[in-house]
Amino acid sequence: MTTTRYSDWNVRSAYRQVAKPRWNLIGLIFGISDNTNMTFNPRIVIDTNVLYSALRSQLGVSYRLLSMVRQARFLPQVSAPLIAEYEDVLKRGQLALSHAQIDDVIDYLCAQSEHHRIFYLWRPLLKNPNNDFILELAVKAQASIVTWNVADFKKAASLHVQVMSPRQLLEILEKSS
């Protein structure tokens, strides 16, 4: 039986053990430092548009936010569908990174995240049905959603999920430090 790359988290876990030396590239891209003394670390689901923005430009809020991943300022939450979307969108050829570098970024993010399997569906709930899996992950992980498309997640409040922009999360993190 052939399994897909994302059918089991063990595949990513095994890959991360081999890929650790390549994480230095991630440190260079995001200027990551080891500082895990922070006590305030909200659980968040990072929408693909935030990761895309961070990899496209080092000048924006998304980049600053993703630079904080290893500092344990927040705890990213991921699921197999979200990782598959990250890979699909980021590998469309619009970034200055190679596919191997994009894989490294995704693997690094997976290594820093809590992984969840979703066994229920809240579909359809949102205006854009392609975002429902992000809401499902946020419900399962009891996390906030960080996205540039806040308006697309208006109905998330009915499930007690907070939705904020990267700028809003950055302000919260800066106030807490």
Chimera marker file (.cmm) of the C-alpha trace (Angstrom):
<marker_set name="trace">
<marker id="1" x="0.000" y="0.000" z="0.000" r="1" g="1" b="0" radius="0.5"/>
<marker id="2" x="1.368" y="3.385" z="-0.972" r="1" g="1" b="0" radius="0.5"/>
<marker id="3" x="0.922" y="6.218" z="1.489" r="1" g="1" b="0" radius="0.5"/>
<marker id="4" x="0.901" y="9.876" z="0.641" r="1" g="1" b="0" radius="0.5"/>
<marker id="5" x="3.452" y="12.222" z="2.119" r="1" g="1" b="0" radius="0.5"/>
<marker id="6" x="0.971" y="13.700" z="4.602" r="1" g="1" b="0" radius="0.5"/>
<marker id="7" x="-1.121" y="10.658" z="5.495" r="1" g="1" b="0" radius="0.5"/>
<marker id="8" x="0.859" y="10.025" z="8.664" r="1" g="1" b="0" radius="0.5"/>
<marker id="9" x="2.801" y="12.491" z="10.817" r="1" g="1" b="0" radius="0.5"/>
<marker id="10" x="5.506" y="9.848" z="11.290" r="1" g="1" b="0" radius="0.5"/>
<marker id="11" x="6.745" y="10.593" z="7.765" r="1" g="1" b="0" radius="0.5"/>
<marker id="12" x="7.352" y="14.248" z="8.642" r="1" g="1" b="0" radius="0.5"/>
<marker id="13" x="8.791" y="13.286" z="12.016" r="1" g="1" b="0" radius="0.5"/>
<marker id="14" x="11.332" y="10.923" z="10.452" r="1" g="1" b="0" radius="0.5"/>
<marker id="15" x="12.237" y="13.513" z="7.831" r="1" g="1" b="0" radius="0.5"/>
<marker id="16" x="12.820" y="16.155" z="10.498" r="1" g="1" b="0" radius="0.5"/>
<marker id="17" x="15.443" y="13.945" z="12.161" r="1" g="1" b="0" radius="0.5"/>
<marker id="18" x="17.397" y="13.869" z="8.903" r="1" g="1" b="0" radius="0.5"/>
<marker id="19" x="16.746" y="17.509" z="8.003" r="1" g="1" b="0" radius="0.5"/>
<marker id="20" x="17.915" y="19.152" z="11.260" r="1" g="1" b="0" radius="0.5"/>
<marker id="21" x="21.221" y="20.395" z="9.807" r="1" g="1" b="0" radius="0.5"/>
<marker id="22" x="19.300" y="22.158" z="7.036" r="1" g="1" b="0" radius="0.5"/>
<marker id="23" x="17.371" y="24.177" z="9.628" r="1" g="1" b="0" radius="0.5"/>
<marker id="24" x="20.302" y="26.587" z="9.673" r="1" g="1" b="0" radius="0.5"/>
<marker id="25" x="18.867" y="27.880" z="6.389" r="1" g="1" b="0" radius="0.5"/>
<marker id="26" x="15.629" y="28.649" z="8.217" r="1" g="1" b="0" radius="0.5"/>
<marker id="27" x="17.596" y="30.525" z="10.870" r="1" g="1" b="0" radius="0.5"/>
<marker id="28" x="19.246" y="32.589" z="8.168" r="1" g="1" b="0" radius="0.5"/>
<marker id="29" x="15.952" y="33.319" z="6.419" r="1" g="1" b="0" radius="0.5"/>
<marker id="30" x="14.074" y="34.353" z="9.571" r="1" g="1" b="0" radius="0.5"/>
<marker id="31" x="16.952" y="35.475" z="11.810" r="1" g="1" b="0" radius="0.5"/>
<marker id="32" x="15.888" y="32.923" z="14.407" r="1" g="1" b="0" radius="0.5"/>
<marker id="33" x="17.465" y="32.820" z="17.832" r="1" g="1" b="0" radius="0.5"/>
<marker id="34" x="17.028" y="30.354" z="20.697" r="1" g="1" b="0" radius="0.5"/>
<marker id="35" x="15.063" y="32.114" z="23.411" r="1" g="1" b="0" radius="0.5"/>
<marker id="36" x="12.454" y="29.905" z="25.022" r="1" g="1" b="0" radius="0.5"/>
<marker id="37" x="12.070" y="31.769" z="28.326" r="1" g="1" b="0" radius="0.5"/>
<marker id="38" x="8.737" y="33.320" z="27.345" r="1" g="1" b="0" radius="0.5"/>
<marker id="39" x="5.684" y="32.261" z="29.338" r="1" g="1" b="0" radius="0.5"/>
<marker id="40" x="2.952" y="33.790" z="27.136" r="1" g="1" b="0" radius="0.5"/>
<marker id="41" x="2.495" y="31.556" z="24.134" r="1" g="1" b="0" radius="0.5"/>
<marker id="42" x="-0.946" y="31.595" z="22.530" r="1" g="1" b="0" radius="0.5"/>
<marker id="43" x="-1.977" y="28.704" z="20.317" r="1" g="1" b="0" radius="0.5"/>
<marker id="44" x="-2.469" y="29.873" z="16.743" r="1" g="1" b="0" radius="0.5"/>
<marker id="45" x="-3.331" y="28.516" z="13.319" r="1" g="1" b="0" radius="0.5"/>
<marker id="46" x="-1.327" y="30.374" z="10.682" r="1" g="1" b="0" radius="0.5"/>
<marker id="47" x="-3.286" y="30.844" z="7.478" r="1" g="1" b="0" radius="0.5"/>
<marker id="48" x="-1.365" y="30.194" z="4.277" r="1" g="1" b="0" radius="0.5"/>
<marker id="49" x="-1.529" y="33.843" z="3.225" r="1" g="1" b="0" radius="0.5"/>
<marker id="50" x="0.530" y="34.823" z="6.303" r="1" g="1" b="0" radius="0.5"/>
<marker id="51" x="3.253" y="32.265" z="5.560" r="1" g="1" b="0" radius="0.5"/>
<marker id="52" x="3.276" y="33.292" z="1.901" r="1" g="1" b="0" radius="0.5"/>
<marker id="53" x="3.658" y="36.970" z="2.843" r="1" g="1" b="0" radius="0.5"/>
<marker id="54" x="6.505" y="36.148" z="5.227" r="1" g="1" b="0" radius="0.5"/>
<marker id="55" x="8.422" y="34.285" z="2.532" r="1" g="1" b="0" radius="0.5"/>
<marker id="56" x="7.761" y="36.934" z="-0.105" r="1" g="1" b="0" radius="0.5"/>
<marker id="57" x="9.132" y="39.915" z="1.831" r="1" g="1" b="0" radius="0.5"/>
<marker id="58" x="11.358" y="40.434" z="4.862" r="1" g="1" b="0" radius="0.5"/>
<marker id="59" x="9.896" y="43.890" z="5.461" r="1" g="1" b="0" radius="0.5"/>
<marker id="60" x="6.400" y="43.039" z="6.640" r="1" g="1" b="0" radius="0.5"/>
<marker id="61" x="4.557" y="42.038" z="9.760" r="1" g="1" b="0" radius="0.5"/>
<marker id="62" x="4.175" y="38.424" z="8.581" r="1" g="1" b="0" radius="0.5"/>
<marker id="63" x="7.952" y="38.041" z="8.387" r="1" g="1" b="0" radius="0.5"/>
<marker id="64" x="8.389" y="39.523" z="11.866" r="1" g="1" b="0" radius="0.5"/>
<marker id="65" x="5.749" y="37.176" z="13.221" r="1" g="1" b="0" radius="0.5"/>
<marker id="66" x="7.258" y="34.063" z="11.623" r="1" g="1" b="0" radius="0.5"/>
<marker id="67" x="10.663" y="35.130" z="12.920" r="1" g="1" b="0" radius="0.5"/>
<marker id="68" x="9.278" y="34.524" z="16.422" r="1" g="1" b="0" radius="0.5"/>
<marker id="69" x="8.372" y="30.869" z="15.888" r="1" g="1" b="0" radius="0.5"/>
<marker id="70" x="11.423" y="29.371" z="17.558" r="1" g="1" b="0" radius="0.5"/>
<marker id="71" x="11.347" y="31.908" z="20.366" r="1" g="1" b="0" radius="0.5"/>
<marker id="72" x="8.202" y="30.146" z="21.639" r="1" g="1" b="0" radius="0.5"/>
<marker id="73" x="6.250" y="33.410" z="21.648" r="1" g="1" b="0" radius="0.5"/>
<marker id="74" x="3.307" y="31.441" z="20.265" r="1" g="1" b="0" radius="0.5"/>
<marker id="75" x="2.584" y="27.795" z="19.500" r="1" g="1" b="0" radius="0.5"/>
<marker id="76" x="1.586" y="27.069" z="15.892" r="1" g="1" b="0" radius="0.5"/>
<marker id="77" x="-1.023" y="24.378" z="15.291" r="1" g="1" b="0" radius="0.5"/>
<marker id="78" x="-1.035" y="22.304" z="12.110" r="1" g="1" b="0" radius="0.5"/>
<marker id="79" x="-2.960" y="19.499" z="10.434" r="1" g="1" b="0" radius="0.5"/>
<marker id="80" x="-2.272" y="17.431" z="7.328" r="1" g="1" b="0" radius="0.5"/>
<marker id="81" x="-4.661" y="19.477" z="5.136" r="1" g="1" b="0" radius="0.5"/>
<marker id="82" x="-3.034" y="22.743" z="6.241" r="1" g="1" b="0" radius="0.5"/>
<marker id="83" x="0.475" y="21.451" z="5.513" r="1" g="1" b="0" radius="0.5"/>
<marker id="84" x="-0.677" y="20.200" z="2.107" r="1" g="1" b="0" radius="0.5"/>
<marker id="85" x="-2.104" y="23.661" z="1.366" r="1" g="1" b="0" radius="0.5"/>
<marker id="86" x="1.134" y="25.334" z="2.487" r="1" g="1" b="0" radius="0.5"/>
<marker id="87" x="3.063" y="23.160" z="0.055" r="1" g="1" b="0" radius="0.5"/>
<marker id="88" x="0.613" y="23.630" z="-2.802" r="1" g="1" b="0" radius="0.5"/>
<marker id="89" x="0.464" y="27.422" z="-2.545" r="1" g="1" b="0" radius="0.5"/>
<marker id="90" x="4.138" y="28.057" z="-1.791" r="1" g="1" b="0" radius="0.5"/>
<marker id="91" x="5.360" y="25.869" z="-4.645" r="1" g="1" b="0" radius="0.5"/>
<marker id="92" x="3.430" y="27.680" z="-7.384" r="1" g="1" b="0" radius="0.5"/>
<marker id="93" x="6.637" y="29.373" z="-8.518" r="1" g="1" b="0" radius="0.5"/>
<marker id="94" x="5.902" y="32.864" z="-7.237" r="1" g="1" b="0" radius="0.5"/>
<marker id="95" x="8.577" y="32.909" z="-4.536" r="1" g="1" b="0" radius="0.5"/>
<marker id="96" x="12.332" y="33.331" z="-4.837" r="1" g="1" b="0" radius="0.5"/>
<marker id="97" x="12.861" y="30.056" z="-2.948" r="1" g="1" b="0" radius="0.5"/>
<marker id="98" x="13.524" y="26.634" z="-4.455" r="1" g="1" b="0" radius="0.5"/>
<marker id="99" x="11.170" y="23.741" z="-3.767" r="1" g="1" b="0" radius="0.5"/>
<marker id="100" x="13.800" y="22.244" z="-1.434" r="1" g="1" b="0" radius="0.5"/>
<marker id="101" x="13.985" y="25.498" z="0.539" r="1" g="1" b="0" radius="0.5"/>
<marker id="102" x="10.197" y="25.634" z="0.760" r="1" g="1" b="0" radius="0.5"/>
<marker id="103" x="10.218" y="22.033" z="2.034" r="1" g="1" b="0" radius="0.5"/>
<marker id="104" x="12.752" y="23.097" z="4.670" r="1" g="1" b="0" radius="0.5"/>
<marker id="105" x="10.545" y="25.968" z="5.813" r="1" g="1" b="0" radius="0.5"/>
<marker id="106" x="7.485" y="23.706" z="6.018" r="1" g="1" b="0" radius="0.5"/>
<marker id="107" x="9.439" y="21.000" z="7.843" r="1" g="1" b="0" radius="0.5"/>
<marker id="108" x="10.778" y="23.560" z="10.288" r="1" g="1" b="0" radius="0.5"/>
<marker id="109" x="7.295" y="24.901" z="10.945" r="1" g="1" b="0" radius="0.5"/>
<marker id="110" x="6.043" y="21.345" z="11.479" r="1" g="1" b="0" radius="0.5"/>
<marker id="111" x="8.836" y="20.698" z="13.964" r="1" g="1" b="0" radius="0.5"/>
<marker id="112" x="7.831" y="23.765" z="15.980" r="1" g="1" b="0" radius="0.5"/>
<marker id="113" x="4.088" y="23.034" z="15.898" r="1" g="1" b="0" radius="0.5"/>
<marker id="114" x="1.524" y="20.866" z="17.600" r="1" g="1" b="0" radius="0.5"/>
<marker id="115" x="-0.016" y="18.401" z="15.163" r="1" g="1" b="0" radius="0.5"/>
<marker id="116" x="-3.707" y="17.560" z="15.050" r="1" g="1" b="0" radius="0.5"/>
<marker id="117" x="-5.864" y="15.061" z="13.233" r="1" g="1" b="0" radius="0.5"/>
<marker id="118" x="-9.374" y="16.254" z="12.556" r="1" g="1" b="0" radius="0.5"/>
<marker id="119" x="-12.093" y="13.632" z="12.965" r="1" g="1" b="0" radius="0.5"/>
<marker id="120" x="-15.123" y="15.861" z="12.504" r="1" g="1" b="0" radius="0.5"/>
<marker id="121" x="-16.250" y="18.482" z="10.029" r="1" g="1" b="0" radius="0.5"/>
<marker id="122" x="-18.047" y="21.785" z="10.586" r="1" g="1" b="0" radius="0.5"/>
<marker id="123" x="-18.704" y="22.251" z="6.878" r="1" g="1" b="0" radius="0.5"/>
<marker id="124" x="-19.957" y="24.322" z="5.265" r="1" g="1" b="0" radius="0.5"/>
<marker id="125" x="-19.795" y="27.232" z="7.665" r="1" g="1" b="0" radius="0.5"/>
<marker id="126" x="-17.620" y="29.960" z="6.188" r="1" g="1" b="0" radius="0.5"/>
<marker id="127" x="-18.217" y="32.205" z="3.176" r="1" g="1" b="0" radius="0.5"/>
<marker id="128" x="-15.224" y="30.585" z="1.458" r="1" g="1" b="0" radius="0.5"/>
<marker id="129" x="-15.537" y="26.796" z="1.897" r="1" g="1" b="0" radius="0.5"/>
<marker id="130" x="-11.785" y="26.428" z="1.219" r="1" g="1" b="0" radius="0.5"/>
<marker id="131" x="-11.187" y="27.959" z="4.660" r="1" g="1" b="0" radius="0.5"/>
<marker id="132" x="-13.381" y="25.522" z="6.603" r="1" g="1" b="0" radius="0.5"/>
<marker id="133" x="-10.490" y="23.151" z="7.352" r="1" g="1" b="0" radius="0.5"/>
<marker id="134" x="-8.599" y="26.023" z="9.014" r="1" g="1" b="0" radius="0.5"/>
<marker id="135" x="-11.584" y="26.711" z="11.259" r="1" g="1" b="0" radius="0.5"/>
<marker id="136" x="-11.892" y="22.993" z="12.061" r="1" g="1" b="0" radius="0.5"/>
<marker id="137" x="-8.233" y="22.916" z="13.115" r="1" g="1" b="0" radius="0.5"/>
<marker id="138" x="-8.693" y="26.008" z="15.299" r="1" g="1" b="0" radius="0.5"/>
<marker id="139" x="-11.694" y="24.416" z="17.031" r="1" g="1" b="0" radius="0.5"/>
<marker id="140" x="-9.817" y="21.157" z="17.620" r="1" g="1" b="0" radius="0.5"/>
<marker id="141" x="-6.665" y="22.912" z="18.857" r="1" g="1" b="0" radius="0.5"/>
<marker id="142" x="-8.558" y="25.579" z="20.830" r="1" g="1" b="0" radius="0.5"/>
<marker id="143" x="-6.484" y="28.128" z="18.948" r="1" g="1" b="0" radius="0.5"/>
<marker id="144" x="-6.860" y="31.529" z="17.341" r="1" g="1" b="0" radius="0.5"/>
<marker id="145" x="-6.642" y="31.973" z="13.586" r="1" g="1" b="0" radius="0.5"/>
<marker id="146" x="-4.061" y="34.417" z="12.226" r="1" g="1" b="0" radius="0.5"/>
<marker id="147" x="-4.897" y="35.568" z="8.711" r="1" g="1" b="0" radius="0.5"/>
<marker id="148" x="-4.889" y="38.587" z="6.454" r="1" g="1" b="0" radius="0.5"/>
<marker id="149" x="-8.447" y="37.625" z="5.427" r="1" g="1" b="0" radius="0.5"/>
<marker id="150" x="-10.191" y="38.281" z="8.757" r="1" g="1" b="0" radius="0.5"/>
<marker id="151" x="-13.498" y="39.052" z="7.017" r="1" g="1" b="0" radius="0.5"/>
<marker id="152" x="-13.614" y="35.519" z="5.568" r="1" g="1" b="0" radius="0.5"/>
<marker id="153" x="-13.790" y="34.074" z="9.099" r="1" g="1" b="0" radius="0.5"/>
<marker id="154" x="-16.670" y="36.163" z="10.549" r="1" g="1" b="0" radius="0.5"/>
<marker id="155" x="-18.690" y="33.069" z="11.466" r="1" g="1" b="0" radius="0.5"/>
<marker id="156" x="-15.763" y="31.637" z="13.475" r="1" g="1" b="0" radius="0.5"/>
<marker id="157" x="-17.034" y="33.589" z="16.480" r="1" g="1" b="0" radius="0.5"/>
<marker id="158" x="-20.052" y="31.254" z="16.604" r="1" g="1" b="0" radius="0.5"/>
<marker id="159" x="-17.602" y="28.472" z="17.520" r="1" g="1" b="0" radius="0.5"/>
<marker id="160" x="-15.706" y="30.707" z="19.991" r="1" g="1" b="0" radius="0.5"/>
<marker id="161" x="-12.651" y="30.999" z="17.758" r="1" g="1" b="0" radius="0.5"/>
<marker id="162" x="-10.793" y="34.306" z="17.773" r="1" g="1" b="0" radius="0.5"/>
<marker id="163" x="-9.590" y="35.564" z="14.389" r="1" g="1" b="0" radius="0.5"/>
<marker id="164" x="-6.916" y="38.236" z="14.085" r="1" g="1" b="0" radius="0.5"/>
<marker id="165" x="-4.486" y="39.716" z="11.622" r="1" g="1" b="0" radius="0.5"/>
<marker id="166" x="-0.739" y="39.175" z="11.989" r="1" g="1" b="0" radius="0.5"/>
<marker id="167" x="-0.459" y="42.840" z="13.024" r="1" g="1" b="0" radius="0.5"/>
<marker id="168" x="-2.941" y="42.315" z="15.870" r="1" g="1" b="0" radius="0.5"/>
<marker id="169" x="-1.084" y="39.238" z="17.122" r="1" g="1" b="0" radius="0.5"/>
<marker id="170" x="2.239" y="41.055" z="16.933" r="1" g="1" b="0" radius="0.5"/>
<marker id="171" x="0.809" y="43.889" z="19.050" r="1" g="1" b="0" radius="0.5"/>
<marker id="172" x="-0.402" y="41.381" z="21.651" r="1" g="1" b="0" radius="0.5"/>
<marker id="173" x="2.990" y="39.662" z="21.734" r="1" g="1" b="0" radius="0.5"/>
<marker id="174" x="4.856" y="42.945" z="22.052" r="1" g="1" b="0" radius="0.5"/>
<marker id="175" x="2.640" y="44.044" z="24.956" r="1" g="1" b="0" radius="0.5"/>
<marker id="176" x="3.210" y="40.750" z="26.765" r="1" g="1" b="0" radius="0.5"/>
<marker id="177" x="7.001" y="40.900" z="26.587" r="1" g="1" b="0" radius="0.5"/>
<link id1="1" id2="2" r="1" g="1" b="0" radius="0.2"/>
<link id1="2" id2="3" r="1" g="1" b="0" radius="0.2"/>
<link id1="3" id2="4" r="1" g="1" b="0" radius="0.2"/>
<link id1="4" id2="5" r="1" g="1" b="0" radius="0.2"/>
<link id1="5" id2="6" r="1" g="1" b="0" radius="0.2"/>
<link id1="6" id2="7" r="1" g="1" b="0" radius="0.2"/>
<link id1="7" id2="8" r="1" g="1" b="0" radius="0.2"/>
<link id1="8" id2="9" r="1" g="1" b="0" radius="0.2"/>
<link id1="9" id2="10" r="1" g="1" b="0" radius="0.2"/>
<link id1="10" id2="11" r="1" g="1" b="0" radius="0.2"/>
<link id1="11" id2="12" r="1" g="1" b="0" radius="0.2"/>
<link id1="12" id2="13" r="1" g="1" b="0" radius="0.2"/>
<link id1="13" id2="14" r="1" g="1" b="0" radius="0.2"/>
<link id1="14" id2="15" r="1" g="1" b="0" radius="0.2"/>
<link id1="15" id2="16" r="1" g="1" b="0" radius="0.2"/>
<link id1="16" id2="17" r="1" g="1" b="0" radius="0.2"/>
<link id1="17" id2="18" r="1" g="1" b="0" radius="0.2"/>
<link id1="18" id2="19" r="1" g="1" b="0" radius="0.2"/>
<link id1="19" id2="20" r="1" g="1" b="0" radius="0.2"/>
<link id1="20" id2="21" r="1" g="1" b="0" radius="0.2"/>
<link id1="21" id2="22" r="1" g="1" b="0" radius="0.2"/>
<link id1="22" id2="23" r="1" g="1" b="0" radius="0.2"/>
<link id1="23" id2="24" r="1" g="1" b="0" radius="0.2"/>
<link id1="24" id2="25" r="1" g="1" b="0" radius="0.2"/>
<link id1="25" id2="26" r="1" g="1" b="0" radius="0.2"/>
<link id1="26" id2="27" r="1" g="1" b="0" radius="0.2"/>
<link id1="27" id2="28" r="1" g="1" b="0" radius="0.2"/>
<link id1="28" id2="29" r="1" g="1" b="0" radius="0.2"/>
<link id1="29" id2="30" r="1" g="1" b="0" radius="0.2"/>
<link id1="30" id2="31" r="1" g="1" b="0" radius="0.2"/>
<link id1="31" id2="32" r="1" g="1" b="0" radius="0.2"/>
<link id1="32" id2="33" r="1" g="1" b="0" radius="0.2"/>
<link id1="33" id2="34" r="1" g="1" b="0" radius="0.2"/>
<link id1="34" id2="35" r="1" g="1" b="0" radius="0.2"/>
<link id1="35" id2="36" r="1" g="1" b="0" radius="0.2"/>
<link id1="36" id2="37" r="1" g="1" b="0" radius="0.2"/>
<link id1="37" id2="38" r="1" g="1" b="0" radius="0.2"/>
<link id1="38" id2="39" r="1" g="1" b="0" radius="0.2"/>
<link id1="39" id2="40" r="1" g="1" b="0" radius="0.2"/>
<link id1="40" id2="41" r="1" g="1" b="0" radius="0.2"/>
<link id1="41" id2="42" r="1" g="1" b="0" radius="0.2"/>
<link id1="42" id2="43" r="1" g="1" b="0" radius="0.2"/>
<link id1="43" id2="44" r="1" g="1" b="0" radius="0.2"/>
<link id1="44" id2="45" r="1" g="1" b="0" radius="0.2"/>
<link id1="45" id2="46" r="1" g="1" b="0" radius="0.2"/>
<link id1="46" id2="47" r="1" g="1" b="0" radius="0.2"/>
<link id1="47" id2="48" r="1" g="1" b="0" radius="0.2"/>
<link id1="48" id2="49" r="1" g="1" b="0" radius="0.2"/>
<link id1="49" id2="50" r="1" g="1" b="0" radius="0.2"/>
<link id1="50" id2="51" r="1" g="1" b="0" radius="0.2"/>
<link id1="51" id2="52" r="1" g="1" b="0" radius="0.2"/>
<link id1="52" id2="53" r="1" g="1" b="0" radius="0.2"/>
<link id1="53" id2="54" r="1" g="1" b="0" radius="0.2"/>
<link id1="54" id2="55" r="1" g="1" b="0" radius="0.2"/>
<link id1="55" id2="56" r="1" g="1" b="0" radius="0.2"/>
<link id1="56" id2="57" r="1" g="1" b="0" radius="0.2"/>
<link id1="57" id2="58" r="1" g="1" b="0" radius="0.2"/>
<link id1="58" id2="59" r="1" g="1" b="0" radius="0.2"/>
<link id1="59" id2="60" r="1" g="1" b="0" radius="0.2"/>
<link id1="60" id2="61" r="1" g="1" b="0" radius="0.2"/>
<link id1="61" id2="62" r="1" g="1" b="0" radius="0.2"/>
<link id1="62" id2="63" r="1" g="1" b="0" radius="0.2"/>
<link id1="63" id2="64" r="1" g="1" b="0" radius="0.2"/>
<link id1="64" id2="65" r="1" g="1" b="0" radius="0.2"/>
<link id1="65" id2="66" r="1" g="1" b="0" radius="0.2"/>
<link id1="66" id2="67" r="1" g="1" b="0" radius="0.2"/>
<link id1="67" id2="68" r="1" g="1" b="0" radius="0.2"/>
<link id1="68" id2="69" r="1" g="1" b="0" radius="0.2"/>
<link id1="69" id2="70" r="1" g="1" b="0" radius="0.2"/>
<link id1="70" id2="71" r="1" g="1" b="0" radius="0.2"/>
<link id1="71" id2="72" r="1" g="1" b="0" radius="0.2"/>
<link id1="72" id2="73" r="1" g="1" b="0" radius="0.2"/>
<link id1="73" id2="74" r="1" g="1" b="0" radius="0.2"/>
<link id1="74" id2="75" r="1" g="1" b="0" radius="0.2"/>
<link id1="75" id2="76" r="1" g="1" b="0" radius="0.2"/>
<link id1="76" id2="77" r="1" g="1" b="0" radius="0.2"/>
<link id1="77" id2="78" r="1" g="1" b="0" radius="0.2"/>
<link id1="78" id2="79" r="1" g="1" b="0" radius="0.2"/>
<link id1="79" id2="80" r="1" g="1" b="0" radius="0.2"/>
<link id1="80" id2="81" r="1" g="1" b="0" radius="0.2"/>
<link id1="81" id2="82" r="1" g="1" b="0" radius="0.2"/>
<link id1="82" id2="83" r="1" g="1" b="0" radius="0.2"/>
<link id1="83" id2="84" r="1" g="1" b="0" radius="0.2"/>
<link id1="84" id2="85" r="1" g="1" b="0" radius="0.2"/>
<link id1="85" id2="86" r="1" g="1" b="0" radius="0.2"/>
<link id1="86" id2="87" r="1" g="1" b="0" radius="0.2"/>
<link id1="87" id2="88" r="1" g="1" b="0" radius="0.2"/>
<link id1="88" id2="89" r="1" g="1" b="0" radius="0.2"/>
<link id1="89" id2="90" r="1" g="1" b="0" radius="0.2"/>
<link id1="90" id2="91" r="1" g="1" b="0" radius="0.2"/>
<link id1="91" id2="92" r="1" g="1" b="0" radius="0.2"/>
<link id1="92" id2="93" r="1" g="1" b="0" radius="0.2"/>
<link id1="93" id2="94" r="1" g="1" b="0" radius="0.2"/>
<link id1="94" id2="95" r="1" g="1" b="0" radius="0.2"/>
<link id1="95" id2="96" r="1" g="1" b="0" radius="0.2"/>
<link id1="96" id2="97" r="1" g="1" b="0" radius="0.2"/>
<link id1="97" id2="98" r="1" g="1" b="0" radius="0.2"/>
<link id1="98" id2="99" r="1" g="1" b="0" radius="0.2"/>
<link id1="99" id2="100" r="1" g="1" b="0" radius="0.2"/>
<link id1="100" id2="101" r="1" g="1" b="0" radius="0.2"/>
<link id1="101" id2="102" r="1" g="1" b="0" radius="0.2"/>
<link id1="102" id2="103" r="1" g="1" b="0" radius="0.2"/>
<link id1="103" id2="104" r="1" g="1" b="0" radius="0.2"/>
<link id1="104" id2="105" r="1" g="1" b="0" radius="0.2"/>
<link id1="105" id2="106" r="1" g="1" b="0" radius="0.2"/>
<link id1="106" id2="107" r="1" g="1" b="0" radius="0.2"/>
<link id1="107" id2="108" r="1" g="1" b="0" radius="0.2"/>
<link id1="108" id2="109" r="1" g="1" b="0" radius="0.2"/>
<link id1="109" id2="110" r="1" g="1" b="0" radius="0.2"/>
<link id1="110" id2="111" r="1" g="1" b="0" radius="0.2"/>
<link id1="111" id2="112" r="1" g="1" b="0" radius="0.2"/>
<link id1="112" id2="113" r="1" g="1" b="0" radius="0.2"/>
<link id1="113" id2="114" r="1" g="1" b="0" radius="0.2"/>
<link id1="114" id2="115" r="1" g="1" b="0" radius="0.2"/>
<link id1="115" id2="116" r="1" g="1" b="0" radius="0.2"/>
<link id1="116" id2="117" r="1" g="1" b="0" radius="0.2"/>
<link id1="117" id2="118" r="1" g="1" b="0" radius="0.2"/>
<link id1="118" id2="119" r="1" g="1" b="0" radius="0.2"/>
<link id1="119" id2="120" r="1" g="1" b="0" radius="0.2"/>
<link id1="120" id2="121" r="1" g="1" b="0" radius="0.2"/>
<link id1="121" id2="122" r="1" g="1" b="0" radius="0.2"/>
<link id1="122" id2="123" r="1" g="1" b="0" radius="0.2"/>
<link id1="123" id2="124" r="1" g="1" b="0" radius="0.2"/>
<link id1="124" id2="125" r="1" g="1" b="0" radius="0.2"/>
<link id1="125" id2="126" r="1" g="1" b="0" radius="0.2"/>
<link id1="126" id2="127" r="1" g="1" b="0" radius="0.2"/>
<link id1="127" id2="128" r="1" g="1" b="0" radius="0.2"/>
<link id1="128" id2="129" r="1" g="1" b="0" radius="0.2"/>
<link id1="129" id2="130" r="1" g="1" b="0" radius="0.2"/>
<link id1="130" id2="131" r="1" g="1" b="0" radius="0.2"/>
<link id1="131" id2="132" r="1" g="1" b="0" radius="0.2"/>
<link id1="132" id2="133" r="1" g="1" b="0" radius="0.2"/>
<link id1="133" id2="134" r="1" g="1" b="0" radius="0.2"/>
<link id1="134" id2="135" r="1" g="1" b="0" radius="0.2"/>
<link id1="135" id2="136" r="1" g="1" b="0" radius="0.2"/>
<link id1="136" id2="137" r="1" g="1" b="0" radius="0.2"/>
<link id1="137" id2="138" r="1" g="1" b="0" radius="0.2"/>
<link id1="138" id2="139" r="1" g="1" b="0" radius="0.2"/>
<link id1="139" id2="140" r="1" g="1" b="0" radius="0.2"/>
<link id1="140" id2="141" r="1" g="1" b="0" radius="0.2"/>
<link id1="141" id2="142" r="1" g="1" b="0" radius="0.2"/>
<link id1="142" id2="143" r="1" g="1" b="0" radius="0.2"/>
<link id1="143" id2="144" r="1" g="1" b="0" radius="0.2"/>
<link id1="144" id2="145" r="1" g="1" b="0" radius="0.2"/>
<link id1="145" id2="146" r="1" g="1" b="0" radius="0.2"/>
<link id1="146" id2="147" r="1" g="1" b="0" radius="0.2"/>
<link id1="147" id2="148" r="1" g="1" b="0" radius="0.2"/>
<link id1="148" id2="149" r="1" g="1" b="0" radius="0.2"/>
<link id1="149" id2="150" r="1" g="1" b="0" radius="0.2"/>
<link id1="150" id2="151" r="1" g="1" b="0" radius="0.2"/>
<link id1="151" id2="152" r="1" g="1" b="0" radius="0.2"/>
<link id1="152" id2="153" r="1" g="1" b="0" radius="0.2"/>
<link id1="153" id2="154" r="1" g="1" b="0" radius="0.2"/>
<link id1="154" id2="155" r="1" g="1" b="0" radius="0.2"/>
<link id1="155" id2="156" r="1" g="1" b="0" radius="0.2"/>
<link id1="156" id2="157" r="1" g="1" b="0" radius="0.2"/>
<link id1="157" id2="158" r="1" g="1" b="0" radius="0.2"/>
<link id1="158" id2="159" r="1" g="1" b="0" radius="0.2"/>
<link id1="159" id2="160" r="1" g="1" b="0" radius="0.2"/>
<link id1="160" id2="161" r="1" g="1" b="0" radius="0.2"/>
<link id1="161" id2="162" r="1" g="1" b="0" radius="0.2"/>
<link id1="162" id2="163" r="1" g="1" b="0" radius="0.2"/>
<link id1="163" id2="164" r="1" g="1" b="0" radius="0.2"/>
<link id1="164" id2="165" r="1" g="1" b="0" radius="0.2"/>
<link id1="165" id2="166" r="1" g="1" b="0" radius="0.2"/>
<link id1="166" id2="167" r="1" g="1" b="0" radius="0.2"/>
<link id1="167" id2="168" r="1" g="1" b="0" radius="0.2"/>
<link id1="168" id2="169" r="1" g="1" b="0" radius="0.2"/>
<link id1="169" id2="170" r="1" g="1" b="0" radius="0.2"/>
<link id1="170" id2="171" r="1" g="1" b="0" radius="0.2"/>
<link id1="171" id2="172" r="1" g="1" b="0" radius="0.2"/>
<link id1="172" id2="173" r="1" g="1" b="0" radius="0.2"/>
<link id1="173" id2="174" r="1" g="1" b="0" radius="0.2"/>
<link id1="174" id2="175" r="1" g="1" b="0" radius="0.2"/>
<link id1="175" id2="176" r="1" g="1" b="0" radius="0.2"/>
<link id1="176" id2="177" r="1" g="1" b="0" radius="0.2"/>
</marker_set>
